[in-house]
Amino acid sequence: MTGSRQSYRMKNKKREDECFMEMRRKDKAMEQEAVSRLLKEAEYGILATSGEDGYPYGVPMNFVYEDGKVYFHGTIANGHRNQNIASNPKACFTVVRNTEVLPEQFNTKFESVILFGTIREEKEKKEEILKKIITKYSSSFMERGMEYIAKAFDKVMTYEMTVESMSGKAKY
């Protein structure tokens, strides 16, 4: 990372094409600690993929962020998300929270993070990922959550997005 308040590329990824733009409004860049906190605490984000037809597709997703990776789950049904990931694993994931429209200032308060990376189905850690999701969203119901996982296990897929670029921006 070039500084604690700038967009950065994940240290474990080197890209020849350097396709990720630097943040234009560096004065709004979030500290890395605030970015990590937002990703750990946010309830959902928007996963954007594109398919063979070139059209973008954005879908709200529950998620868990851990160690530079984002974990999702979804149905095994052959919908837009699954088709798009199969044809093009590159994706963008956006999280926004703490928004407040400031009409008299023609502005909005917000915190946001944008991640770029590559998604793949994660079969080996499927149960572990599902447990992490239950822990984040339903920690008071772990026993029932584990029963739910057992019942739905063959009907869901789990995904791992390896983050290649990340930036956090806020207006407080």
N, C-alpha and C positions, 0 to 999 in steps of 0.2 A: 504494500500500500504506500502511495506516495505521501500521504498525510492523513491524519485522523479525520479530517472533514472533507475528503474528496471521494469521488467514485473510484473504485479500484477493481482490478482484476484479481481473481483468486490466485494465490501464490502457487497452487499446484497445477495451474493451467497456463501454458504458453500458447499463444495463437499467432500463427504466421500472418493472418490477414488483418489483425487488429481492427475488427469491425465495430467495436464498441466505442461510441462517442463519449468524450469527456463531458461532465455536467457543465452546462452553460452558466447556471446561477450558483457558483461555488459558495456564495454568501449564505445560501440556504442548505448547504450540505450538512447532513447529520453526522454526529460523532459515531464511530464504529460501535461503541457500547450501546448507544440509543438504537442503532440499526438492528443489532442482535436482540435487544429487548423487544422491539416491535415485532420481529419475526417470531420470537418465542411466545408472545402474548396475543397477537392478533387472532381473531376468530376465523377469518377466511381470507382468501386472496383470489385473484382472477388469473387463471391459467390460459394463456394465449398460444394456440398452435396454428399451423397451416397445413393444408393437405395437398394432394396432387393437383387439385383444381386451382391452387394458389390463393384461395380465399382464407382470410384469418377467421379463427373461431375462438371466442373467449367464453370461459365457463367458470362460475364461482366454485371454489373448492375448499374444503377443510384440509388442513395440512399440519405437518410437524416439521420444524426446521431444526437441524442438528448437524454440527461439524461440517458446514459448507454444503449440506445436501438438504433437499426438500422432499418430503415423503407424502404421497397421496394414496388414496384408494378409490376404486370405482367399480362399476359393474363389468362383468365379462362380455356383456352385450356389445355388438359391433356398431357403436354409435360414432358420432363425429370425432370425439376425443380419441378413441382407440384407433380409428382409421388414420387420423392425422399423425398420431405418434408413430404408428407403424410405417407411414410413408416418409415422415420427416421428423426425427427426434429432437430437433432444435425447438426451443420454446422460450417464452417470456412469462414470468410470474410477477404480478403486481399486488402489493398490499397497501391499503390506505386505511387510516383510522384517525380518530380525534379531529373530525372535520367540523368546521363551523363557518357558515357563510357570514361575511362581514359586509352587509349591503351598503352601508355608508362609506366604506372604503373601496368598494368595487373589487373585493378580494375575498379570499378564503383561508382560514387557518387549517393546517393539515399536517400529517406525518405520512410519508410514503416511502416505500422501498420497491425498486425494480430489479429483478434478477433475470439474467439470461443464462441458459445452460442447455444441457442435453438430457433428455428423459429416456429411461429404459424401464421395462417391466422388471420388477424385483421379485423373483419367485422364492429364492432361498431364505430371505428374511421376512417373508410375508406375515407370519404370525407375530413376529417382533414388531413390525411396522404397525399392524392393526392394534397391538397392545399399546403402543405409543400414542396412537390416535385416541383410543379409549381413555388412556391416562390423562391426556390433555383436555378432552372435552367432557368426560363423564367419570372423573376419578372417584366420585362418591358411590359409583355403581359398578365397581370392578368385577364382582362376581357375576352379575347379570351381563356385563359387557363381554366377559370371557365365554359365557354361554352363547351370546349373540355371535361372537366370532366363530365358534364351533359350528353353529347352524348355517351361517352364511359363507363359510370358508371357501367352498367350491364355486360360489357365485360372484366372488370379487377378485379383482386384480390389485396388486400394489405396484407403485411406481417410485422410482428414485430419480430425482433431478439433480445432476451434478452442476453446481453453480460455477459459471465461468466468469461472470461479471456481475457486479452488484453496486447499486448506488442508493443512498438514502437522502431524502430531501424533506425539509419541513419549513413551515411558517408558523411561528408561535404567537 
